[in-house]
């Protein structure tokens, strides 16, 4: 029997506890003279995955998704989530206590402006909101005649009696044979960028950037090898790294002390104040820097400049060593996924396989590689209607059998030291309906359109996003998530600044790795998503081209279910792409597969026109 070691199926939602906790928060509001409080789903670094001690929104509301924010007033409470989580929120949250709002269509600041009344005092924790986010909330409150009040410590912490302790995951060194560049060289590049920005120092508030710059990894949050830490990189002089010393072995400390002044996190507030007293101009990352950081610097006389962290783009553009590692990781991972698909094809028709069985099996096949460090996010494994929940996470309570004539969607990824993977496959169990095949083929056409795209230098993800949607749009259909996100190198599976989405404003540069994952979701019936990771590469020269051109190289290797394709809906060029892709899958993976899996993939990846 397979087992999952890197993920749990426990139903942690404490829906019944929300009432007493909400009442306790309102008691605290009254004690502090506040009429409301804002509870984001974030920590001091704006991480996607946060440690247990930082999961304030989940503790209060029961909602466990990775994006959301609550506004609690004395007489009403609201939870704002985006389109990925609308169904999940209604399952997890007591809607008699919290009204569910769409985070994008009705942003919290707009709701505040329209619904607060003059004299209201709304509290917020300045460590959990970015500078820009706090400004936006402040302007909305002012427009309503209300006041936004900074509150420390956080009000949730004041009532959370059994709050877990902060994590103490060991910090490890990320070998240059995986990272491809020495930390000394990275820090020199960062200093040069700080000089270009005309700043005296850069505060590094994103732990992913800290990990990349110092060639370290950690174990403080689930599924992403992060050490929770801050850093300050001055234009001249030694950097400072603020990390709990209990996480450092002697070897790691010695290496880090060769690069920087290693300090305790408790020293960080004082260091920001010192930058202010020295009248320094300090660059803050507008995406992750907490409002509290700006307040500490400016209140002591310093100047804050906000913008994109220069490390983000450096990290997003992978070097040749990281690219080689990504290719190797995807071959290894593709073999594990293909073994799973072959197993699933044998087991699912028997009518006894559950969603949890599938998750455990896939993780086990990955562990068999001997190189798996973790999964890169909790596996999404949705049978039938569960597949329509974009970020569905199976629990022992929601677990269901994969029934005949259903679609099964499985979105998963792995963390290897040489690369991070993310792949989604939608699988037919039994005979799919004509509608399922039509929708799947339209999603596939969008996927191929992105994979085959050739675009001029400087093109952004927003300019490409509609390529993936056009065939769904033609039938009045769409999907409520981005087409693709950036992916790190043994770091976050969701990495900025590049993405393929309506909001993707960063130019796509050679060396960036992104996902290509259009989908379609019919609520209460089924979900479809086809996801591969792609690498931005220089395109082959085009005669007469007036600009350099880029293209995508597909990294992910695993068959796409031919049984769900309507061949007549594909153009000859699309069919040729799919056949070439499947030929690459067979060639790359066959040496790593056992005889049964090799026979299965040869059949599953045969040319589309061949019976």
DODOTOR-41563 format. One record per atom (N, C-alpha, C): y, x, z. Coordinates in steps of 0.2 Angstrom, whole numbers, plus 5000, padded with zeros to 4 digits. Layout:
BEGIN
YXZ
...
This chain:
BEGIN
499450045000
500050005000
500650045000
501150034996
501750074996
502250055002
502650105003
503150095009
503850115007
504350085010
505050115009
505250145015
505450215014
505750255019
506450255020
506750245014
507550255014
507950195014
507550135015
507950075015
507550025019
507849975022
507549925027
507649855024
507149815026
507249745023
507349695029
507649725034
507849685040
508449645038
508449585040
509049545039
509549555045
510049595044
510449615049
511049565050
511149515046
511649465046
511649435053
512149435057
512149395063
512649335063
512449295058
512849235057
513049195063
512549185067
512649145073
513149175078
513149245078
513649275083
514349275080
514449255074
515149255072
515649205076
515449155078
515849105082
516149135088
515649165093
515949195099
516349255097
516149295092
516549355091
517249335088
517249285084
517949255081
518349235087
518049195092
518449175098
518649235102
518249285103
518549345107
519049375103
519049375097
519649415093
520249375094
520249305094
520849265095
521049265102
520649275107
520849285113
521249355114
521049405110
521349465110
522049465106
522049425101
522649415098
523249385102
523049335106
523449295111
523749345116
523249395118
523449445123
523949495121
523849505114
524349555111
524949525108
525049465109
525649425106
525649425098
525049425095
524949425088
524749355086
524849335080
524649275077
524049285072
523949345070
523349355066
523149435065
522649445062
522349515062
522049525055
522049575052
521749595045
521149645047
520549625044
519949665045
519649685039
519849745037
519549765030
518849795031
518449805025
517849835025
517949905023
518149945028
518350015026
518250055033
518250125032
518350165037
518950205036
519050265040
519650305039
519750345032
519150335028
519150375022
519150325016
519050265017
518950215012
518350225008
517850245012
517150255009
516850185007
516450195002
516050135000
515450115005
515150165007
514650165012
514950185019
514950145024
515250165030
514650165036
514750215041
514250215046
514250155050
513750145054
513650075058
514250065062
514550115065
515150105070
515750085066
515750085060
516350065056
516249995053
515749965054
515549905050
515849845054
516549845054
516849795058
516849725055
516949725048
516949665044
516249635045
515749665044
515049645045
514949615052
515149655057
515049635064
515449565065
515949555062
516349495063
516149435059
515949445053
515849395048
515149385046
514749435047
514049435044
513949455037
514549465034
514549485027
514449565026
513849585022
513649655022
513849685016
514249655011
514349685005
514849745006
514949785000
515349845000
516049834999
516349774998
517049764996
517249694999
517749695003
517949625006
518449645012
518749585013
519349595019
519349525022
519449525028
519549455032
520249455035
520549395035
521149375038
521049325043
521149345050
521049295055
521649275058
521749205058
522349175061
522149135067
522549115071
522349075077
521949005075
522148975070
521848915068
521348915062
521348975058
520948975052
520749055051
520249065047
520049125045
519749125038
519849185035
519649185028
519349255026
518849255022
518549315019
518649315012
518849375010
519049385002
518549435000
518149414994
517649454991
517749444984
517449494980
517549494973
516949464970
516949454963
516449424959
515749444960
515649504962
514949524964
514649494970
515049474974
514849454981
514949374983
515149334978
515349264980
514749234982
514149244978
513549204981
513249234987
513249304988
513049334994
513449315000
514149304999
514549295005
514349225007
514249175003
514049105005
513449105008
512949145007
512349145010
512349175017
512849225018
512849265024
513349245029
513849205027
514449195031
514449115033
514549105039
514649035041
515349005038
515248965033
515848945030
516248885034
515948865039
516348825044
516848865048
516748925048
517148975052
517649005047
517349035041
517749075036
517749035030
518349025027
518449005020
518349065015
517949055010
517849115005
518349115000
518649164999
519149174993
518949224989
519249224982
519049274977
519549334978
519349394979
519749444981
520249464975
520049454969
520449474963
520849414961
520649354961
520949294959
521549274964
521349284970
521849264976
521849324980
522249374979
522249434983
522549424990
522349454995
522549445002
523349445002
523649484999
524349495000
524749424997
524449404991
524749344988
524549284993
523949284996
523849225000
524349225006
524449285009
524849295015
525549275013
525849295007
526549275005
526549195005
526049165003
526049085002
525949045008
525549075013
525249035018
525549055025
525849115026
526049125033
526749095034
526949085040
527549055041
528049105045
528649085045
529149135048
529049145055
529049205058
528949225064
528249245066
527749235061
527149265062
527049335063
526649365067
526549435068
525849445067
525749485061
525049495059
524849575060
524349585064
524149655065
523649685060
523749755060
523249785055
523149855058
522649885057
522449955059
522650005054
523150045055
523450095050
522950145048
522450155051
521950205049
521450175044
521450105043
520950075039
521250045033
521850055032
522250035026
522550095022
522550095016
522950145012
523750135013
524150185011
524850185012
525050125007
524750125001
524950074996
524750004998
524150005001
523849935004
524349915009
524549955014
524949935019
525649905017
525849945012
526549925009
526549855006
525949845002
525849784999
525849725004
525449735010
525349685015
526049675018
526449725019
527049725023
527549685019
527549695012
528049655008
527849585008
527149565008
526949495008
527149465014
527049495020
527249465026
528049455026
528449505024
529149495024
529349435020
529049435014
529249375009
529049305013
528649305017
528449245021
528849235027
529249285029
529649285035
529249315041
528649345040
528249365045
528349445046
527949465051
528049545052
527349575052
527249625049
526549665049
526649715054
526149715059
526249755065
525649805065
525749875066
525249925066
524949915073
524349915074
523949915080
523449965081
523550005086
523050055088
522850055095
522250055097
521650055093
521449985090
521049985085
520849925082
520649875086
520849815085
520649755089
519949745089
519549755084
518849745084
518549785089
518749845089
518449895093
518549875101
519049845102
519249815109
518749765111
518449725107
517949675109
517249685107
517149745103
516449765101
516149805107
515749765111
515549795117
514949855116
514549835111
513949875110
514049915103
514649935102
514849975096
514450035095
514050055090
513650115089
514150175090
513850235092
514250295092
514350325085
514850365084
514950395077
514350435075
514250445069
513650485066
513750555067
513250595068
513250665069
512750695064
512750675058
512250705053
512450785051
511950815051
511950895050
512350905043
512850955043
513150975037
512651035034
512551025027
512151075024
512551115018
512351165016
512751205011
512451175004
512851164999
512651144993
512551204988
511951224987
511851294983
512251294977
512551354975
512951354969
512451354963
511851354963
511351344958
511351274956
511551224960
511651154959
512351144957
512851164961
513551154961
513851184955
513651244953
513851284947
514551324948
514851314954
515451354955
515551364962
515751424964
515851444971
516451414974
516351394980
516951364984
517551404984
517551464984
518151504983
518551494977
518151484971
518451474965
518751404965
518351354968
518651284968
519251284972
519351314978
519951314982
520451344978
520351394975
520951434971
521151384966
520751344962
520951294957
521351244961
521151224967
521451164970
522151194972
522251254975
522951274976
523351274970
523151294965
523551294959
523751224957
523351174958
523551114957
524151084962
524051104968
524551094973
525251124971
525251184968
525851214966
526151174960
525751154956
525951114950
526251044952
525951014958
526250954961
526850964965
527051034966
527651044969
527651024977
527051024979
526951014986
526751074990
526851064997
526751125001
525951125003
525751065003
525051055006
524750995003
524050995002
523650935000
523250915006
523350845008
522850825013
522250795010
521650815011
521050795008
520750735012
520850675010
520650625015
519950595012
519750605006
519050585004
518550635005
518050615009
517450655011
517150685005
517050644999
516750664993
517150734991
517750724991
518150784989
518150844993
518050835000
517950885004
517250915003
516750875002
516050905001
516050944994
516450924989
516450954983
516851024983
517351024987
517851084987
517451134991
517151114996
516851175001
516051184999
515851144994
515151154993
514651144999
514751085002
514351055007
514150985006
513650965009
513450895009
513250885017
513150815018
513050795025
512550735025
512550705031
512150645032
512450595037
513050575036
513450535040
513450465038
513250445031
513250385029
512650375025
512450305024
511850295020
511850315013
511350345010
511250355003
511750394999
512250425003
512750465000
512750525004
512650595002
512550645006
513250675009
513650635013
514250645014
514350675022
514750725023
514950745029
515650705030
515750665035
516350635037
516850685039
517350705035
517850765037
518450755033
518950785036
519650795033
519750865031
520250875027
520450945026
521150945024
521451005025
522151015022
522151085018
522351085012
522351135008
523151155006
523351205009
524051225008
524151265001
524751264999
524851294993
524751374994
524951395000
524751465001
524451465008
523951515009
523651515016
522951485016
522651485022
521951465022
521951385023
521451355020
521351285021
521151275028
521151215031
520851195037
520451135036
519851145039
519351085038
519251055045
519250995046
519150955052
518550915052
518050945056
517350915056
517050925063
516650885065
516350885071
515950945072
516050995076
515651055076
514951045078
514750985081
514050975083
513650965076
513950955071
513650955064
513451015061
513751075064
513651135060
513151185063
512751205059
512251265062
512651325062
512451375065
512751445064
512851465057
512351455053
512451485046
512951445042
512951375043
513451335040
514151355043
514251355049
514951375052
515151445049
514751495049
514951555047
515151555040
514851515035
515051515028
515751475028
515751425032
516451385031
516951425034
516851465039
517451505042
517651555038
517251575033
517451625028
517951595023
517951525023
518351495018
518951465021
518951445027
519451395030
519451405038
519951375041
519951375048
519551305050
519051315054
518651255055
518851225062
519051165062
519351135068
519051065069
519151045075
518850985077
519250925075
518950865073
519350805071
519850785076
519850795082
520350785087
520950825086
520950875082
521550925081
521850895075
521650845071
521950825065
522550795065
522650755070
523250715071
523850765073
523650815077
524150865079
524350905073
523850925068
524050965062
524550925058
524450855057
524850825053
525550815056
525650815062
526250815065
526650885064
526250935065
526451005063
526751015056
526350985051
526650985044
527350945044
527350895048
528050855048
528550895051
528450925057
528950965060
529151025056
528751055052
528851115047
529251085041
529451025041
529750995035
529351005028
528751005029
528351015023
528250955018
528250965012
528050905007
527350905006
527050845008
526350845009
526050795003
525550814999
525250764994
524750724998
524750664997
524250614999
523850584994
523250574994
522850534989
522950464990
523250434985
523450364985
522850314986
522250344984
521650294984
521350294991
521450354995
521050355001
521450375007
522050395006
522450415012
522650355016
522450355023
522650305027
523350305028
523650245029
524350235031
524550275037
524050285042
524250325048
524350395046
524050425041
524250495039
524950495037
525250455033
525950455031
526350445037
526250405041
526650385047
526650445052
526150485052
526150545057
526550595054
526550605047
526950665044
527650645044
527850585042
528550565041
528850555048
528550535053
528850525059
529050585062
528750645060
528950705063
529350745058
529650715053
530150745049
529850775042
529250765041
528950785034
529050735029
528950755023
528950715017
528350705014
528150645012
527550625009
527650605002
527150634997
527150614990
526450594989
526450534986
525750504985
525550504977
524950514976
524750514969
523950524969
523650534963
522950544963
522850614966
522250614969
522050674972
521850724966
522050784966
521850824960
521150844960
520850844966
520150854966
519650804963
519950744963
519550684960
519350704953
519850724949
519650734942
519250804941
519350854945
518950914944
518250894946
518150854951
517450834953
517150794947
517550744944
517250704939
517050734933
517350794931
517150834925
516650884927
516050864925
515450914928
515450974924
515251034927
515151094923
514451094920
514351154917
513751154913
513151154917
513151184923
512651184928
512451114930
512951074932
512951004935
512650964929
512850974923
512650934917
511850954916
511651014916
510951034915
510551004921
510851004927
510450964933
510450894932
510950864929
510850794928
510350774923
510350814918
509750804913
509150804916
509050864920
508350874923
508150814928
508650794931
508550744936
508350674933
508650664927
508550604923
507850604920
507650654918
506950664915
506450644921
506550684927
506150674932
506150604935
506750574935
506850504938
506550454933
506650464926
506350424921
505650414921
505350474923
504550474923
504350424929
504750434935
504550394941
504650314939
505250304936
505350234934
504850204929
504650244925
504150224920
503550214923
503350254927
502650244931
502750174935
503350164938
503450094941
503350034936
503650044930
503649994925
502949974923
502550024922
501850014920
501449984925
501650004932
501249974937
501449894938
502149884937
502349814938
502149774933
502049794926
501749764921
501049734922
500649784926
499949764928
499949714933
500349724938
500349684945
500649614945
501249614941
501649554942
501349494939
500949494933
500649434931
500149404936
499849444940
499349414945
499649364950
500349364950
500749304954
500749324962
500649384964
500649394971
501149444973
501449474968
501949534969
502649504972
502849534977
503549514980
504049564978
504649544979
505249584978
505249644982
505049634989
504949694993
504449744991
503849714988
503349754985
503549804980
504049774976
504249814970
504749864972
505149854977
505649904980
505249954983
504749944987
504349994990
503950034985
503750004980
503350044975
503750094971
504350064969
504850114965
505050174969
505250164976
505350214980
504850264981
504250234981
503650284982
503550324976
503550294970
503550334964
504050394963
504650374966
505150424966
504950484971
504750464977
504550514982
503950554979
503550534975
503050574972
503250634968
503950634966
504250684963
504250754967
504250734974
504350794979
505050814979
505550794976
506150814976
506650764978
506450704980
506950644981
507250664988
507850664988
508250664995
508450604998
508550554994
508750484996
508750444990
508750374991
508950334986
509750334985
510050314980
510750324979
511150254981
510750204982
511050144985
510450094986
510550044990
509950004992
509749964985
509049964984
508849944978
508949864977
509249844971
509349774970
508749754966
508349704969
507749684966
507649604966
507949574961
507949504961
507549464956
507049424959
506649384954
506949314953
506949294947
507249224945
507949224947
508049174952
508749154954
509049214958
508649254961
508949304965
509249364960
509049364954
509349414949
510049394947
510249334948
510949314947
511449334952
511149354958
511649384963
511749454962
512349474959
512449544956
512249594961
512449594967
512249644972
511749614977
511249584975
510749554980
510349604983
510249604990
509849644993
509249604997
508649614995
508149574997
508049595005
507849545009
507749555016
507049515017
506749525023
506149495025
506249415025
506849395026
506949325026
507049295018
507349335014
507449315007
506949325002
506449375004
505949395000
505549334996
505449344990
505049294986
504549324981
504049284980
503549314975
503849314968
503749364964
503949364957
503449314953
503749254951
503349204948
503349214940
502749184937
502749184930
503349154927
503449174921
504049144917
504749154920
504749204924
505449224927
505649294924
506249304925
506549374924
506549414930
506449474930
506449514936
506949574935
507549574939
508049624938
507949674943
507949744942
507849794947
508349844945
508849854950
509349904949
509249954955
509250024953
509050074958
509250134956
509250184961
509450254959
509250304964
509250364963
509050414967
509550474968
509450504974
509850564975
509350624975
509450674970
509150734970
509650794970
509450844973
510050904973
510350924967
509950904961
510250924955
510550864951
510550804954
510850754951
510750684954
511250634953
511150574955
511050524950
510550474951
510350424945
510550354947
510550314942
510650244943
510450204937
509950164937
509650134931
509550054933
509650014928
509449944929
508949924923
508449894925
508049864919
507849784921
507849744916
507649674917
507049664913
506549634917
505849634914
505649564914
505349544908
505049484907
504349474911
504249424915
503649404918
503349344915
502849354911
502549294907
503049284901
503049224898
503449214892
504149194893
504649234891
505349214892
505549154888
506049124890
506249064886
506749094880
506849044875
507249064870
507949084872
508249054877
508849064880
508949134883
508349154887
508349214891
508349274885
508049264880
507949314875
508649324871
508949264870
509649264867
510149304871
510149284877
510649324882
510449394883
509849414883
509649484884
509849524878
509749494872
509849524866
510649534865
511049494868
511749494867
512049554872
511649554878
511849604883
511649674880
511049674877
510849744874
511349764868
511549714864
512049734859
512649764862
512849734867
513449764871
513349834873
512749844876
512549914879
512449964873
512249944867
512149984862
512850004859
513349954859
513949964857
514350024861
514250024867
514550074871
514150134870
513550134870
513150204869
513350234862
513450194857
513650224850
514350234849
514750214854
515550224853
515750294851
516150304847
516550364845
517250344846
517650384850
518250364852
518750434853
519350424851
519850484851
519950504858
520150564859
520350604865
520850564868
520850544875
521350514878
521150434879
520550414876
520350344877
520150334884
520350274886
520250254893
519650204893
519350194899
518750144900
519050074898
519650054900
519849984898
519849974891
519950024887
519950014880
519250004877
518750024880
518050024878
517749964881
517949934887
517649884890
517449824886
517849804882
517749744878
517149754873
517049814871
516449834866
515849804869
515749804876
515149774879
515149704880
515649674879
515749594881
515749554874
515949584869
516049544863
515549494861
514949514861
514349474859
514249414864
514349424870
514349374875
514949324874
515549354873
516149314872
516049274866
515749294861
515649254855
515349184857
514949184862
514649124864
514949094871
515549114872
515849084878
515549114885
515249174885
514949194891
515249264893
515149284899
515449344901
515049374907
515249424910
514949454917
515549474921
515549464927
516049464932
516049534936
515949584932
515949654935
516149704930
516349764931
516449814926
515849834922
515949864916
515449884912
515149954914
515549994918
515250054920
515750094925
515450134929
515750174934
515550244934
516050284936
515850354936
515250374941
514950424940
514350444945
514450524947
514350534953
514450604955
513750644954
513850704956
513350754956
513050774963
512450734965
512250734971
512750714976
513150664974
513650634978
513650564977
514250524977
514250454977
513950434970
513550374970
513350344964
513950304961
514450294964
515050264962
515650314963
515850344958
516350394958
516950384953
517550394956
518150394952
518350454949
518850464945
519350404943
519150364937
518650394933
518450354927
518050304928
518150244924
517650194924
517750154917
517250114915
517350074910
517350004912
518049984912
518149914915
518849894913
519049834914
519649804912
520249844916
520049874922
520549914926
520449984925
520050014920
519950084919
520450114916
520950144919
521550184916
521450254915
520950284918
520850354917
520550374911
520850424907
520550444901
519850474902
519350464897
518650484898
518650554895
518450604899
518450674897
517750704896
517550744891
516950774891
516750804898
516150794900
515850814906
515850754911
516150704910
516150644915
515450604914
515150584919
514550544919
514750474921
514550424917
514750354919
514150314918
514150254920
513550204919
513850154913
513350134910
513350084904
512950024906
513249974909
512849914912
513149844911
513149824905
513349754904
512849704907
512949644908
512449604910
512649524909
512249484911
512349414911
512049374917
512349334920
512049304926
512149224926
511549194926
511549114926
511349094933
511849074937
511849054944
511249004945
510749024950
510248984951
509648984947
509649034942
509149034937
508949114935
509349154933
509149224932
509749264931
509549334931
510049384930
509849434925
510249464921
510049514916
510549574916
510349634917
510749694916
510349744913
510649784909
510349844906
510849904907
510549954911
511050004913
510650074912
511050114909
510950184908
511550224910
511450284912
511950334913
512150374907
512750384905
512950414899
513450474901
513450524897
513850584898
514350584892
514950594894
515450604888
515450674885
515350674879
515250734875
515750734869
515850794866
516250804860
515850774855
516150724851
515850694845
515750744839
515350734835
515250774829
515850764825
516150814821
516750814817
516750764812
517250724811
517350674806
517850704801
517650704795
518150724789
518750684790
519350724790
519950684790
520250664796
519850674802
520050654808
520650684811
521150644813
521750674815
521850684823
521250664826
521250684834
520550704835
520450744840
519750764843
519450694845
518750694844
518350634845
517850644851
517750594855
517250604860
516650544859
516150554862
515550504861
515150514868
514650474868
514250464874
513550494872
513250534877
512550554876
512150514882
511650474880
511350434885
510850484889
510950484896
510550524900
509850494903
509950424904
509350384907
508850384902
508250384905
507650384900
507050334903
507050274900
506550224902
506550174897
505950144896
505950094890
506350024892
506649994887
506949934888
506449884885
506449824889
505849774888
505949744881
505549764876
505549734869
505449664869
505049634874
504849564874
505449514875
505949544877
506549504878
507049504872
506949544867
507349554862
507249504856
507749484853
507749444847
507949494841
507449514838
507549564833
508049544827
508049484826
508549454820
509249464822
509349464829
510049464831
510349544831
509949584830
510149654830
510349674822
510849724822
510949744815
510449804814
510449824808
509949884806
510149944810
510849954811
511050014815
510850004823
510949944825
510749934832
509949944833
509549924829
508849934829
508650004828
509050044824
508950114823
509050154830
509650134833
509850164839
509250154844
509050094845
508550074850
507850114849
507650114842
507050154841
507150224842
507650254841
507850324842
507750334850
508150294853
508150304861
507350294863
507050254861
506350244863
505850304861
506050334856
505650394854
505850454858
506450454860
506650504865
506350494872
506250434874
505950414880
505250444880
504850424875
504150444875
504150524874
504550554870
504450634870
504650664876
505150644880
505350674886
504950664892
504650604892
504250584898
503550594898
503250594892
502550604891
502250654895
502550714895
502250774899
502150764906
502550714909
502650704916
502150644918
501850614914
501550554915
500750554915
500450524919
499750514919
499450484913
498850484911
498650454905
498750384904
498650344910
498750274909
499550254908
499950294912
500650274911
500950304904
500650354901
500750384895
500550334889
500050304890
499750254885
500250184886
500450174892
500850114893
501550124889
501850184891
502550194888
502550204880
501950224878
501950234870
501950164867
501550114870
501550044868
502250014869
502550024875
503149984877
503750014873
503750074871
504250104867
504150114860
503650074857
503550084850
504150054846
504250074840
504850044836
504849964836
505449944835
505449864836
505149824831
505149854825
504749814819
504049824819
503749864824
503049874824
502749824829
502249784827
501849734832
501549774837
